Amino acid sequence: MSLSMKRVMQRLSDGEFRAADGSLSMKREFCETPQGNPMAGRWVVRDSTGTLVDFDQYANDLAERHGLALFDQGKPRIEASKARMTGLAH
């Protein structure tokens, strides 16, 4: 899916992203799954009413499944991560 077709999620903190229209949020949670197992810091997508949509250990896998583009400081998250690793972040 091309970037222009994905829903943009802006980083609010190290463990949270939110869609500009408020329709979805994605963050690390430490509650329990619907089956009663610990989330243990898994990434969770919730809709605007707080209803659990999906969860995964990996943010990028969860974002890909739901057509989400994760942005960090105005850049796609993966690009921002590469900049930090190479020391090119502003």
LOMIFI-807549 format. One record per residue (C-alpha): residue number from 1; residue in one letter; chain; z, x, y. Coordinates in pm, 1 decimal. Each point is the difference from the previous one (the first is absolute). Example, Ala and Ser with C-alpha at 12.3 -4.5 7.8 and 13.67 -1.06 7.14 Angstrom:
BEGIN
+-----+-----+-------+----------+----------+----------+
:   n : res : chain :        z :        x :        y :
+-----+-----+-------+----------+----------+----------+
:   1 :   A :     A :    780.0 :   1230.0 :   -450.0 :
:   2 :   S :     A :    -66.0 :    137.0 :    344.0 :
+-----+-----+-------+----------+----------+----------+
END
This chain:
BEGIN
+-----+-----+-------+----------+----------+----------+
:   n : res : chain :        z :        x :        y :
+-----+-----+-------+----------+----------+----------+
:   1 :   M :     A :      0.0 :      0.0 :      0.0 :
:   2 :   S :     A :    -97.6 :    146.7 :    337.6 :
:   3 :   L :     A :    263.4 :     67.8 :    263.3 :
:   4 :   S :     A :   -145.5 :   -267.2 :    229.9 :
:   5 :   M :     A :     54.9 :   -264.4 :   -270.4 :
:   6 :   K :     A :    365.5 :     90.8 :    -65.6 :
:   7 :   R :     A :    307.1 :   -147.4 :    168.6 :
:   8 :   V :     A :    154.0 :    267.4 :    224.7 :
:   9 :   M :     A :    367.7 :     74.1 :    -59.7 :
:  10 :   Q :     A :    176.9 :    204.6 :    268.2 :
:  11 :   R :     A :    294.8 :    223.4 :    -91.7 :
:  12 :   L :     A :    330.6 :   -122.8 :    145.0 :
:  13 :   S :     A :    215.7 :    262.9 :   -169.1 :
:  14 :   D :     A :    -10.2 :    243.9 :   -293.4 :
:  15 :   G :     A :     38.5 :   -287.1 :   -242.3 :
:  16 :   E :     A :   -167.3 :   -297.0 :    170.5 :
:  17 :   F :     A :   -344.1 :   -124.7 :    104.9 :
:  18 :   R :     A :    -89.6 :   -334.7 :    160.4 :
:  19 :   A :     A :   -328.9 :   -179.8 :     65.5 :
:  20 :   A :     A :    -74.3 :    -49.2 :    371.7 :
:  21 :   D :     A :    -15.0 :   -377.7 :    -47.9 :
:  22 :   G :     A :    335.3 :     -0.8 :   -183.4 :
:  23 :   S :     A :   -152.4 :   -154.4 :   -311.3 :
:  24 :   L :     A :    112.4 :    278.4 :   -237.3 :
:  25 :   S :     A :    257.9 :    274.0 :    -14.4 :
:  26 :   M :     A :     22.5 :    290.9 :   -239.1 :
:  27 :   K :     A :    319.6 :    201.1 :    -38.2 :
:  28 :   R :     A :    225.0 :    183.0 :   -242.0 :
:  29 :   E :     A :    264.6 :   -224.9 :   -148.2 :
:  30 :   F :     A :    308.1 :     51.3 :   -212.0 :
:  31 :   C :     A :     61.3 :   -360.9 :   -111.2 :
:  32 :   E :     A :    -98.1 :   -141.0 :   -342.1 :
:  33 :   T :     A :   -335.3 :   -105.7 :   -144.0 :
:  34 :   P :     A :    -45.8 :   -368.0 :    -88.1 :
:  35 :   Q :     A :     92.2 :    102.5 :   -357.7 :
:  36 :   G :     A :    332.0 :    150.7 :    117.5 :
:  37 :   N :     A :    -95.0 :    368.0 :    -25.0 :
:  38 :   P :     A :     85.0 :    236.1 :    289.2 :
:  39 :   M :     A :   -282.3 :     66.1 :    248.5 :
:  40 :   A :     A :    143.5 :    350.2 :     48.6 :
:  41 :   G :     A :   -197.3 :     71.3 :    318.3 :
:  42 :   R :     A :   -331.8 :   -146.4 :   -112.1 :
:  43 :   W :     A :   -249.5 :   -114.8 :    262.0 :
:  44 :   V :     A :     -1.4 :   -378.7 :     41.8 :
:  45 :   V :     A :   -253.6 :   -228.1 :    171.0 :
:  46 :   R :     A :    138.4 :   -325.7 :    142.2 :
:  47 :   D :     A :   -173.0 :   -279.7 :    188.6 :
:  48 :   S :     A :    115.1 :   -134.7 :    338.5 :
:  49 :   T :     A :    255.3 :   -229.3 :   -166.4 :
:  50 :   G :     A :    157.8 :    291.1 :   -188.6 :
:  51 :   T :     A :   -143.7 :   -102.8 :   -335.3 :
:  52 :   L :     A :    -60.9 :    290.8 :   -238.5 :
:  53 :   V :     A :   -373.7 :     56.3 :    -49.0 :
:  54 :   D :     A :     -6.9 :    321.1 :   -206.5 :
:  55 :   F :     A :    177.0 :    333.1 :    -50.4 :
:  56 :   D :     A :    -85.8 :    350.7 :   -120.5 :
:  57 :   Q :     A :    143.4 :    348.7 :    -17.5 :
:  58 :   Y :     A :   -290.1 :    133.7 :    209.6 :
:  59 :   A :     A :    -82.0 :   -126.8 :    351.5 :
:  60 :   N :     A :   -369.2 :     93.8 :    -20.0 :
:  61 :   D :     A :    -51.1 :   -186.1 :   -329.8 :
:  62 :   L :     A :    168.5 :   -311.2 :    138.1 :
:  63 :   A :     A :   -203.0 :     17.2 :    321.9 :
:  64 :   E :     A :   -326.4 :     40.9 :   -192.3 :
:  65 :   R :     A :     70.7 :   -303.0 :   -221.0 :
:  66 :   H :     A :     54.7 :   -220.2 :    304.8 :
:  67 :   G :     A :   -270.4 :    139.2 :    229.6 :
:  68 :   L :     A :    247.0 :    158.6 :    242.2 :
:  69 :   A :     A :    -72.0 :    299.9 :    222.0 :
:  70 :   L :     A :    319.3 :    194.7 :     69.3 :
:  71 :   F :     A :      2.9 :    159.8 :    345.2 :
:  72 :   D :     A :    235.6 :    264.2 :    133.1 :
:  73 :   Q :     A :     -9.1 :     79.7 :    374.1 :
:  74 :   G :     A :   -343.2 :   -157.3 :     44.1 :
:  75 :   K :     A :   -159.6 :    189.8 :   -290.9 :
:  76 :   P :     A :    -52.1 :   -110.6 :   -358.9 :
:  77 :   R :     A :    313.7 :    100.8 :   -193.2 :
:  78 :   I :     A :   -181.8 :    237.5 :   -233.4 :
:  79 :   E :     A :   -159.8 :    179.3 :    297.5 :
:  80 :   A :     A :    336.2 :     23.8 :    182.7 :
:  81 :   S :     A :    161.1 :    142.9 :   -314.8 :
:  82 :   K :     A :   -266.5 :    269.6 :    -27.4 :
:  83 :   A :     A :     52.0 :     92.5 :    367.3 :
:  84 :   R :     A :    375.2 :     39.9 :    -54.2 :
:  85 :   M :     A :    -55.1 :    213.0 :   -310.4 :
:  86 :   T :     A :   -240.6 :    233.4 :    178.3 :
:  87 :   G :     A :    205.2 :     16.7 :    320.1 :
:  88 :   L :     A :   -264.7 :   -179.2 :    208.8 :
:  89 :   A :     A :    216.1 :   -302.8 :     87.9 :
:  90 :   H :     A :     52.7 :    -53.0 :    372.9 :
+-----+-----+-------+----------+----------+----------+
END
